[in-house]
């Protein structure tokens, strides 16, 4: 079956192939791109690859023939003006190289099957003359710091720091149960082969995930903690917390479902109690920078009510 090839120039080297294709085929659902990669319909230099494959100079990406006539020039999804206004209000800092945003909970970073548009779509609509890219990801349900690049030079610079674990991220979370001590958790995690919907688990041959849990305050049956990570594995904090028997409050994937329902009933809040509080990295001048994202009201309301909850663990 014939197809066509996309040739990688220097400006796109170092990018993950999934992010590159999502940018090229803006109107194509993200889930379709991942499906084509998984089925081997999209190949690099005639070989199968994973979505995390980093593009190299002169790589040839084979695109299946039914995408050749895909109308990539159709108008972009219309972003409501209220979303653009909200995005501008969420900007913590920006310069000529990057933007730091305080993402609201339940906003996906990418569009998908159940999301007409995501943070990256809103950012590109806000800055239509710039080539905006995500530097990293956080879960849809997690609020807080997200870094966006304005050029490929900074994107490659940041990706190198991610690869060498130089980027430091701090999170705040509300955990079920009272943690006794601060602790360092080092495990290997990977996508589960038995579960769907992007669930991860500890795996002998998985990728190393390192987290440092620091207790900020103990409540009757809950803990408010700070978690520092230098590795950014998918659902890292959520699965590690669950495996410690201290799942995150209102975690609908790894948490205690009946307890979550009870908490939501008493507080009227069902957001995931996980917040990306800060991110630290080196800018293009090799100067260390650190940005903080304030927690939203719902997180603080949960904290204020923890000692008054009547739920049973």
C-alpha positions in Angstrom: 0.0 0.0 0.0 1.4 3.3 -1.0 1.6 6.3 1.3 3.6 9.4 1.6 6.6 10.5 3.6 7.3 13.5 5.9 10.9 14.4 6.1 12.2 15.8 9.3 14.3 19.0 9.2 16.5 20.3 12.0 13.8 22.5 13.5 11.8 19.4 14.5 14.6 17.2 15.7 14.2 16.0 19.3 10.4 16.3 19.2 8.2 13.4 20.2 6.5 11.9 17.1 3.1 12.1 18.7 3.4 15.8 19.5 4.8 16.5 16.0 1.9 14.7 14.2 -0.7 16.3 16.5 0.7 19.7 15.3 0.8 18.7 11.7 -2.7 17.2 11.6 -4.4 19.7 13.9 -7.9 18.7 12.9 -7.3 15.0 13.3 -8.3 13.5 16.7 -5.4 12.7 18.9 -6.8 9.3 19.6 -6.6 8.5 15.8 -3.0 9.4 15.7 -2.1 7.2 18.6 -4.2 4.4 17.0 -2.2 4.6 13.8 1.1 4.6 15.6 0.0 1.5 17.7 -1.1 -0.4 14.6 2.1 0.4 12.7 0.3 2.5 10.0 2.7 5.3 10.8 6.3 4.3 10.6 9.7 6.0 10.8 12.5 4.9 8.4 10.3 1.8 7.6 10.2 0.7 11.2 7.6 0.6 13.9 7.9 3.2 16.7 6.3 4.2 19.9 4.5 7.6 20.5 7.4 8.7 22.6 10.0 8.2 19.8 12.2 11.3 19.5 12.6 12.5 15.9 16.0 12.8 14.3 17.3 14.8 11.4 16.3 13.4 8.0 13.9 10.8 9.5 11.3 9.8 7.1 7.8 9.3 8.6 5.5 7.1 6.5 1.9 8.4 6.5 -0.9 6.0 5.4 -2.4 6.9 2.0 -5.9 7.7 3.3 -4.4 10.8 5.1 -2.9 12.2 1.9 -6.1 14.0 1.0 -7.0 14.8 4.6 -8.3 18.4 4.7 -5.7 19.8 7.0 -6.4 23.3 5.8 -10.0 23.3 7.1 -10.7 26.1 9.6 -9.4 25.4 13.1 -11.8 24.7 15.9 -13.3 27.9 17.1 -12.2 28.6 20.7 -14.8 30.5 22.7 -13.6 34.1 23.6 -14.2 33.2 27.3 -11.6 30.4 27.0 -9.0 32.8 25.6 -9.8 35.3 28.3 -9.4 32.7 30.9 -6.2 31.4 29.4 -4.7 35.0 29.4 -5.7 35.3 33.1 -3.9 32.0 33.9 -0.5 33.1 32.5 2.0 33.2 35.4 4.9 34.4 33.3 6.0 34.7 29.7 8.9 35.9 27.6 10.1 35.4 24.1 10.8 31.7 24.6 8.1 30.3 26.8 4.8 30.7 28.7 4.1 29.3 32.2 0.4 28.7 32.8 -1.7 27.8 35.9 -4.0 25.2 34.3 -7.4 24.8 35.8 -8.6 21.3 36.8 -10.5 19.2 34.2 -8.9 21.0 31.3 -7.0 18.6 29.1 -3.7 19.6 27.7 -4.7 18.1 24.3 -8.0 17.7 22.4 -9.3 14.2 22.1 -12.3 12.0 21.7 -14.1 13.5 24.6 -12.5 17.0 24.4 -13.2 19.3 21.5 -10.1 21.4 22.4 -7.4 21.4 25.0 -4.9 23.8 26.6 -2.6 23.7 23.6 -5.4 24.6 21.2 -6.4 27.5 23.3 -2.8 28.7 23.5 -2.4 28.5 19.7 -5.6 30.4 19.2 -4.3 33.1 21.6 -1.0 33.3 19.9 -1.8 32.5 16.2 1.5 33.8 14.9 3.7 31.7 17.1 4.5 28.0 17.0 3.3 27.0 20.4 4.2 23.6 21.8 3.7 21.7 25.1 7.0 21.2 26.9 5.5 18.6 29.2 2.1 17.3 30.3 0.0 17.0 33.4 -3.3 15.0 33.8 -6.6 16.6 32.8 -7.8 16.4 36.5 -4.6 18.0 37.9 -4.3 21.8 38.2 -1.2 23.9 38.2 2.0 24.7 36.3 2.3 23.8 32.6 5.1 25.1 30.5 4.6 26.0 26.8 7.4 26.8 24.3 7.2 29.6 21.8 10.0 28.3 19.6 11.8 25.0 18.8 15.1 26.2 20.3 13.6 26.4 23.7 11.6 23.2 23.3 14.7 21.2 22.5 16.6 22.9 25.4 13.8 22.0 27.9 13.5 18.5 26.5 17.2 17.9 27.2 16.7 18.9 30.8 13.7 16.6 31.1 15.7 13.7 29.8 18.5 14.3 32.3 16.0 14.8 35.2 17.1 18.4 35.7 13.6 19.8 35.8 12.1 19.9 39.3 8.4 19.9 39.9 6.6 20.2 43.2 3.1 19.1 43.7 0.6 19.5 46.6 -1.9 16.7 47.3 -4.4 15.7 49.9 -4.0 12.0 50.7 -6.3 9.6 52.4 -5.0 8.5 55.8 -2.3 10.0 58.1 1.2 9.6 56.8 3.7 8.9 59.6 6.9 10.1 58.0 8.4 12.0 55.1 9.6 9.5 52.6 11.3 8.9 49.3 9.6 6.5 46.9 11.5 5.0 44.0 9.6 2.5 41.8 9.3 1.3 38.2 6.0 2.0 36.5 4.6 1.4 33.1 1.2 1.2 31.3 -0.8 -1.8 32.4 -1.4 -4.4 29.7 -4.5 -5.6 31.5 -6.3 -2.2 31.9 -7.6 0.4 29.5 -7.9 4.1 29.7 -4.2 4.8 30.3 -3.9 3.1 33.7 -0.4 2.5 35.0 1.1 0.1 37.5 4.3 -0.9 39.1 6.3 -3.1 36.6 9.7 -4.8 36.9 10.8 -3.5 33.5 9.0 -0.2 33.7 10.6 3.3 33.9 12.1 4.6 37.1 9.9 7.0 39.0 11.3 8.9 41.9 9.1 11.0 44.3 9.8 12.7 47.6 6.8 13.0 49.9 7.0 15.7 52.6 4.2 16.1 55.2 2.8 19.7 55.3 0.0 19.0 57.8 -1.7 16.0 59.4 -5.5 15.9 59.8 -7.8 13.4 61.6 -7.8 11.0 58.7 -6.0 12.8 55.9 -2.6 14.3 55.1 -1.7 17.4 53.2 1.7 16.7 51.5 4.2 18.2 49.1 5.6 15.9 46.5 8.8 16.7 44.7 9.6 14.8 41.5 12.5 14.8 39.0 11.0 12.1 36.8 7.7 12.8 35.0 6.1 9.4 34.5 2.5 9.1 33.6 0.3 9.1 36.7 3.5 8.8 38.8 2.2 10.5 42.0 -1.2 9.0 41.7 -0.1 5.3 41.4 2.6 5.7 44.0 0.3 7.3 46.5 -2.3 4.5 45.9 0.4 1.8 46.4 1.3 3.4 49.7 -2.3 2.9 50.8 -2.6 6.7 50.8 -4.5 7.4 47.6 -5.2 11.0 46.5 -8.6 12.3 47.5 -11.1 12.2 44.6 -8.8 10.1 42.4 -11.4 8.4 40.2 -8.8 6.0 38.7 -6.6 4.9 41.6 -8.6 6.1 44.6 -11.2 4.8 47.0 -14.4 5.2 45.0 -17.0 5.0 47.9 -14.9 7.4 50.0 -14.7 9.8 47.1 -18.5 9.8 46.8 -18.9 10.5 50.5 -16.4 13.4 50.4 -18.1 14.9 47.3 -21.5 14.6 49.0 -20.3 16.4 52.1 -18.2 19.1 50.4 -19.8 19.4 46.9 -16.2 19.1 45.6 -15.1 16.2 43.4 -11.9 17.6 41.8 -8.7 15.6 42.1 -6.8 16.9 45.1 -3.5 17.2 43.2 -1.9 20.5 42.2 1.3 21.2 40.3 2.5 23.9 42.6 5.8 24.9 41.0 8.3 24.1 38.2 12.0 24.9 38.2 14.4 24.7 35.2 17.3 26.4 33.4 16.4 29.1 30.8 18.3 29.6 27.6 20.8 31.7 29.5 21.4 28.8 31.8 19.9 30.8 34.7 17.7 28.7 37.1 14.2 29.9 37.2 11.3 28.9 39.4 7.6 29.6 38.9 4.7 29.1 41.4 1.0 28.4 40.7 -1.5 29.2 43.4 -4.1 26.5 44.3 -7.7 27.1 43.2 -10.5 27.7 45.7 -11.8 24.2 45.7 -8.5 22.7 46.8 -8.4 25.2 49.7 -12.0 24.5 50.6 -11.2 20.8 50.9 -8.3 21.6 53.2 -10.5 23.8 55.4 -13.1 21.0 55.8 -10.9 17.9 56.4 -11.2 17.9 60.1 -14.9 18.2 60.0 -15.6 15.4 57.5 -17.6 12.4 59.0 -16.6 10.0 56.2 -15.2 6.6 57.3 -12.1 5.1 55.8 
